[in-house]
């Protein structure tokens, strides 16, 4: 076991037992007691003791260390999704802090183990990260630090171009392996059980139109590569860009790590909400004695604080879980509840269903942030938590409260959560203009990309692809293809008649 | 530890980037404004990893709290971010750089020689600090922590310590006291005295140049001397000593008598900085206009008789302005064409600052 002091170890055993008794189910969890310097190091490595060498970690280290030394920020808990789970306690923290962190960590560990979005992650990532470090070090020895580091810089700027849903879809994995031959017979024909219905269900002009559409699609698929838009840009580059084997390996390393961290981004609100819900419940009901309540309240309110512009996943998460538990305990769900228009009756609604605990465990297993917010964010909740949407006002040069309208809040929140609030970008054509140029299409959702970042990222793409790079996107409300030929950028206004050549690629989730 | 390697690598990269754009940093005042004690915040381009991402201003977000639609949300305004740039690679990150590192970079870029301090090289003062530990002393200096440690040690050795009932009682011979330790502390032994003409002909642009020059001169001298004092004198027809803030923000409209500043400077040196112990660096910035030839002759006389024999180096920087005649510089050149101790530099515009710094500091005096 780890290096806990006897007092902490005794407390750990007690808390583990309590957590287990309320139904939390976790991997074995190892707590390490570390100094603040070690904690800063581990934090800048994203929770791992070893990562591949890269200056970015040094930059994070500087920021984290300064933040701590100047007393601006303090890392409370650090836990990694691994079997066994590793979590860190900082030496010199107060006893109440350590207990709180332990209770919180068991919440996270339960979430890691049971939430389905984590089901595909590598549970031996600690070892894998160490292997990545060895591989990168070997490349540095062989190809030089500058070389390897520059290439890592380039790939890191494309790190977010992965398909976060791919690990959960079997068909997608198979699709990349072998494509089924195109079905040529009777495209679009609907099945008919009674012969006399044939001409009504499948009228000849409909069949003709379908056949035409299909042949267009087919010719597109046969003449284009990739045949379907590819969301996992990193994988595409790894397989098809003109790269050295070590460069392909670097991409595979960064891609694997990106996929490993992706579920943590997809369940930020839920994960933190779940852990906070349990630390608060366990601490107040079972772990603490009376003398510690003030200190606990102080720490707890510190983590739950929310400033007007910030969005605190701990706060929204814990409140949503509590709200759901209460609603399901009182039976405030289902048809009857939804159709009830009597406010007074709704207020006193209590069917004594007592399903709350069961429901939140079900939610922690099956949902991610998008589905969680989509299903359980209610108007009452937004009003109670005084939520609003803010927008930048060009005239005043300030961020301003835009609206407190519930559908708008929900829409904005879902937008922020979908794809981590990052633009969705597909590889559409690897032989654009028949010149071996790369064409990426940004699926426009109403918000434009930041142009300077986009151009810098395109320069990096060019370094990987080796041929001119094009990005179809929207700039100042007009559709453009931004072209970069290695030296200059050119914005070509998107011609409308060419639209058919460029499927925007439908989003499959 | 791998992280130290990564951290060093990060520092190296920052240094490299700063060196690349060094001239830009020298001529841009914005980073001096962000000076905090020993650090400067420097905006370094191309450090943050670029990504395809949404423009923040367009996307907005969800917040929580009071306020009606239209009320401004109190939050960081993100100064300096400005409008999205349209040239590639505009992404910028602010990093902290110590003045020491900055001086190193300045030295390397300008190939500045190390300064050979003159006179009494290391003026040091002895200082007593109560950092020691001893068995005797007055009760007011009792060191509780150490005393209890001693008591614990004694009890452990004697076997009277019980971990289940950890009571430690110090006795007379466990008590420890704080005792004085003498440490050698370097004393400030260099002084820079800045003089500036604040008459009407010196505009904001000229003052900005002086501000930048003085920042870099200070940075370099601080690196070379253990302690550095700075004094500021402004003058038009009369001179007075001011603090740094006033120095750069005052505008007068009177005539110009350079000798007034030199007289005040002489007085300060004579009264407070004995030349044997101090390395003295007076710098004078003006647009080169003086009231009369008579006054200029007086200045030349003071330079030859008082300043040049006593100071390490006297710097005169002439900031070109539309109104100044620039006559003073010509007069000085005529009188001291070959004297190394007087450095004359002409600063036509901001781009010349770097060369001028090299003029001033390149002698290694």
Interface residues (C-beta under 8 A of the other chain):
Chain A: X41 X44 X45 X50 X51 X53 X54 X55 X56 X57 X58 X59 X61 X62 X66 X133 X149 X153 X156 X157 X158 X159 X160 X161 X306 X307 X308 X309 X310 X311 X312 X315 X385 X386 X387 X388 X389 X390 X391 X392 X394 X396 X398 X399 X400 X401 X402 X403 X404 X409 X412 X413 X415 X416 X421 X422 X423 X425 X442 X447 X448 X449 X450 X451 X452 X453 X454 X455 X456 X457 X459 X460 X489
Chain B: X1 X2 X3 X5 X6 X7 X8 X9 X10 X11 X12 X13 X46 X47 X49 X50 X51 X52 X53 X54 X55 X56 X57 X58 X59 X60 X61 X62 X63 X64 X65 X66 X67 X68 X69 X70 X71 X72 X73 X74 X75 X76 X77 X84 X85 X86 X87 X88 X89 X90 X91 X95 X96
